[in-house]
């Protein structure tokens, strides 16, 4: 359990907050559209793939493995079963390439975690496939920076409430940092915590929301991770 007392706990998302992720998916989408180009236009491929992913989300969850299965299913559907075994093998290879991709930290992440870890307890909260997230965390060499790591299947109010309960964290003394308004910010704000949005230049369609956060003094948007240290000092009172 995290010991809070009078301290604040800082939660961090992983994908596209600490390291690049969506750009890997975007590159794979380009190769996927090229593979199916002789059957359908790019818009149809993307629309059908996204619908398949959303339909399968409850079964497969988030991550590369679920994406790969949905990509294969979509290819079979869009080609009316004419896709070859060799082309399916290519899709499997795309998924394996994604899983083997190096973990590349975003600018300022390592320094920021070092600075903040000296003053606050840090908690990593990430969703997705357990083995893949564990792999990326190990490759990032950031695991030792966090007091606790939570790899969850979904990031909603119920998930955060359970995390707060397990670790004895008062929501009003919790700051969540992430790139997704839907998964990282809105649920935490709803529970009384502080949300710090650090946008990534790409956002998966399933993570986009139209709702603008409404939490005076508890919602902040930064241009980069390098701005976080001074903001945390301000929010926690250390800057005064």
C-alpha positions as CSV (number, residue, x, y, z in Angstrom):
1,X,0.0,0.0,0.0
2,X,1.2,3.5,-0.8
3,X,1.7,5.6,2.4
4,X,0.2,9.0,1.7
5,X,0.0,10.9,5.0
6,X,0.4,14.6,4.1
7,X,2.0,13.8,0.7
8,X,0.5,13.7,-2.7
9,X,0.5,10.7,-5.0
10,X,1.2,11.2,-8.7
11,X,-0.3,8.8,-11.2
12,X,1.1,8.4,-14.7
13,X,-0.3,6.8,-17.8
14,X,2.3,4.9,-19.9
15,X,1.5,4.7,-23.6
16,X,1.9,8.1,-25.3
17,X,2.6,9.7,-22.0
18,X,5.9,8.2,-21.0
19,X,6.8,6.5,-24.3
20,X,5.7,6.5,-27.9
21,X,2.9,4.1,-28.9
22,X,0.2,5.4,-31.2
23,X,2.8,6.3,-33.9
24,X,3.7,2.5,-34.0
25,X,0.0,1.8,-34.7
26,X,-0.2,4.5,-37.3
27,X,2.7,3.1,-39.2
28,X,1.0,-0.4,-39.1
29,X,-2.2,1.1,-40.3
30,X,-0.4,2.5,-43.4
31,X,1.0,-0.9,-44.2
32,X,-2.4,-2.5,-43.6
33,X,-4.2,-0.2,-45.9
34,X,-1.6,-0.9,-48.6
35,X,-2.1,-4.6,-48.2
36,X,-5.8,-4.3,-48.8
37,X,-5.7,-1.4,-51.4
38,X,-6.6,-3.7,-54.3
39,X,-9.9,-4.6,-52.6
40,X,-11.1,-1.3,-50.9
41,X,-10.2,2.3,-50.5
42,X,-8.4,3.5,-47.4
43,X,-11.5,5.1,-45.8
44,X,-13.5,1.8,-46.0
45,X,-10.6,-0.2,-44.6
46,X,-10.2,2.1,-41.7
47,X,-13.9,2.4,-41.0
48,X,-14.4,-1.4,-41.0
49,X,-11.3,-2.1,-39.0
50,X,-12.4,0.4,-36.3
51,X,-15.9,-1.1,-36.1
52,X,-14.4,-4.6,-35.8
53,X,-12.0,-3.4,-33.0
54,X,-14.9,-1.9,-31.1
55,X,-17.0,-5.0,-31.5
56,X,-14.2,-7.2,-30.2
57,X,-13.0,-4.9,-27.4
58,X,-15.0,-6.8,-24.7
59,X,-13.4,-10.1,-25.9
60,X,-9.8,-9.0,-26.6
61,X,-9.3,-5.9,-24.6
62,X,-6.7,-3.3,-25.6
63,X,-3.3,-3.8,-27.2
64,X,-1.4,-5.2,-30.1
65,X,-2.8,-8.8,-29.9
66,X,-6.4,-7.7,-30.0
67,X,-5.6,-5.3,-32.8
68,X,-4.0,-8.0,-34.9
69,X,-6.9,-10.4,-34.4
70,X,-9.3,-7.7,-35.5
71,X,-7.1,-6.8,-38.5
72,X,-7.2,-10.4,-39.7
73,X,-11.0,-10.6,-39.2
74,X,-11.5,-7.4,-41.1
75,X,-9.3,-8.5,-43.9
76,X,-11.2,-11.7,-44.3
77,X,-14.5,-9.7,-44.3
78,X,-13.4,-7.1,-46.8
79,X,-11.9,-9.6,-49.2
80,X,-14.9,-11.9,-48.9
81,X,-12.5,-14.7,-47.9
82,X,-10.2,-14.1,-50.8
83,X,-7.2,-13.0,-48.7
84,X,-4.4,-15.6,-49.0
85,X,-2.7,-17.5,-46.3
86,X,0.5,-15.7,-47.2
87,X,-1.2,-12.3,-46.7
88,X,-2.6,-13.4,-43.3
89,X,0.9,-14.4,-42.4
90,X,1.9,-10.8,-43.3
91,X,-0.7,-9.5,-40.9
92,X,0.6,-11.7,-38.1
93,X,4.1,-10.5,-38.9
94,X,2.9,-6.9,-38.6
95,X,1.6,-7.7,-35.1
96,X,4.9,-9.3,-34.1
97,X,6.8,-6.3,-35.4
98,X,4.7,-4.0,-33.2
99,X,5.4,-6.2,-30.2
100,X,9.1,-6.2,-30.9
101,X,9.4,-2.5,-31.4
102,X,11.9,-0.6,-29.2
103,X,10.4,1.5,-26.4
104,X,11.2,5.1,-27.0
105,X,10.7,7.6,-24.2
106,X,9.1,10.9,-24.8
107,X,11.2,14.1,-24.3
108,X,11.8,15.0,-20.7
109,X,10.2,11.9,-19.2
110,X,13.2,10.5,-17.4
111,X,14.3,13.8,-15.9
112,X,10.8,14.6,-14.8
113,X,10.3,11.3,-13.0
114,X,13.6,11.7,-11.3
115,X,12.7,15.2,-10.0
116,X,9.2,14.3,-8.9
117,X,10.1,11.0,-7.5
118,X,12.3,12.7,-4.9
119,X,9.3,14.5,-3.5
120,X,6.3,12.4,-4.2
121,X,5.2,8.8,-4.5
122,X,4.7,7.8,-8.1
123,X,2.1,5.3,-9.3
124,X,2.0,3.9,-12.9
125,X,-1.6,3.2,-14.2
126,X,-1.7,1.7,-17.6
127,X,-4.3,-0.4,-19.5
128,X,-3.8,-3.1,-22.1
129,X,-2.4,-6.6,-22.5
130,X,-0.6,-7.6,-19.3
131,X,2.5,-9.2,-21.0
132,X,2.9,-6.4,-23.5
133,X,2.7,-3.7,-20.9
134,X,5.1,-5.5,-18.6
135,X,7.5,-5.9,-21.6
136,X,7.4,-2.2,-22.4
137,X,7.8,-1.2,-18.8
138,X,10.9,-3.4,-18.5
139,X,12.4,-2.1,-21.8
140,X,11.7,1.5,-20.7
141,X,13.9,1.0,-17.5
142,X,11.4,3.2,-15.6
143,X,9.9,0.5,-13.4
144,X,12.1,1.4,-10.4
145,X,10.8,5.0,-10.4
146,X,7.3,3.8,-9.4
147,X,6.2,2.8,-5.9
148,X,3.4,0.7,-7.4
149,X,2.4,-0.4,-10.9
150,X,-1.3,-1.0,-11.9
151,X,-1.9,-2.7,-15.3
152,X,-5.7,-2.7,-15.8
153,X,-8.2,-3.8,-18.5
154,X,-10.1,-0.5,-18.4
155,X,-9.5,3.0,-17.0
156,X,-12.9,4.3,-15.8
157,X,-14.2,5.7,-12.5
158,X,-14.7,2.2,-11.0
159,X,-11.1,1.3,-11.8
160,X,-9.6,4.4,-10.2
161,X,-11.9,4.1,-7.2
162,X,-10.6,0.6,-6.7
163,X,-7.0,1.8,-7.0
164,X,-7.6,4.5,-4.5
165,X,-9.1,2.0,-2.1
166,X,-6.3,-0.6,-2.5
167,X,-3.6,1.9,-1.9
168,X,-5.3,4.2,0.6
169,X,-5.1,7.2,-1.6
170,X,-7.5,10.2,-0.9
171,X,-8.7,11.3,-4.3
172,X,-8.2,15.0,-3.3
173,X,-4.4,14.3,-2.9
174,X,-4.0,12.5,-6.2
175,X,-2.7,13.9,-9.5
176,X,-3.1,11.9,-12.7
177,X,-0.9,12.7,-15.7
178,X,-1.8,11.3,-19.1
179,X,-2.5,12.0,-22.8
180,X,-6.1,10.7,-22.9
181,X,-8.9,12.9,-21.6
182,X,-11.2,9.8,-21.7
183,X,-9.0,7.4,-19.8
184,X,-6.7,9.5,-17.7
185,X,-8.4,12.8,-16.9
186,X,-12.2,12.7,-16.8
187,X,-12.6,9.7,-14.5
188,X,-10.1,11.2,-12.0
189,X,-11.8,14.6,-12.1
190,X,-15.2,12.9,-11.4
191,X,-13.7,11.3,-8.3
192,X,-12.3,14.6,-6.9
193,X,-8.7,14.3,-8.1
194,X,-6.5,16.5,-10.2
195,X,-6.0,15.8,-13.9
196,X,-3.0,16.9,-16.0
197,X,-3.5,16.5,-19.7
198,X,-0.3,16.2,-21.8
199,X,-1.6,15.6,-25.3
200,X,0.2,13.3,-27.8
201,X,0.2,14.4,-31.4
202,X,-1.9,11.3,-32.4
203,X,-5.0,10.0,-30.6
204,X,-6.8,6.8,-31.3
205,X,-10.4,7.4,-32.3
206,X,-11.7,5.3,-29.3
207,X,-10.0,7.7,-26.9
208,X,-11.4,10.9,-28.4
209,X,-14.1,12.8,-26.5
210,X,-16.1,15.9,-27.2
211,X,-16.6,16.6,-23.5
212,X,-14.5,19.5,-22.2
213,X,-13.3,19.0,-18.6
214,X,-15.0,21.2,-16.0
215,X,-13.0,21.3,-12.8
216,X,-11.8,24.7,-11.8
217,X,-8.4,24.5,-10.3
218,X,-8.2,20.7,-10.8
219,X,-7.6,20.4,-14.6
220,X,-4.5,21.5,-16.4
221,X,-3.1,21.1,-19.9
222,X,0.6,21.1,-20.6
223,X,2.6,21.3,-23.8
224,X,5.2,18.8,-22.6
225,X,6.3,16.7,-19.7
226,X,9.1,19.2,-18.9
227,X,6.4,21.6,-17.6
228,X,5.1,19.2,-15.1
229,X,7.5,19.7,-12.2
230,X,6.6,23.4,-11.7
231,X,2.9,22.7,-12.0
232,X,3.0,19.9,-9.4
233,X,4.8,22.3,-7.1
234,X,2.1,24.9,-7.6
235,X,-0.8,22.4,-7.1
236,X,0.7,20.8,-4.0
237,X,1.7,24.0,-2.4
238,X,5.5,23.5,-2.7
239,X,5.8,26.4,-5.0
240,X,4.8,28.9,-2.3
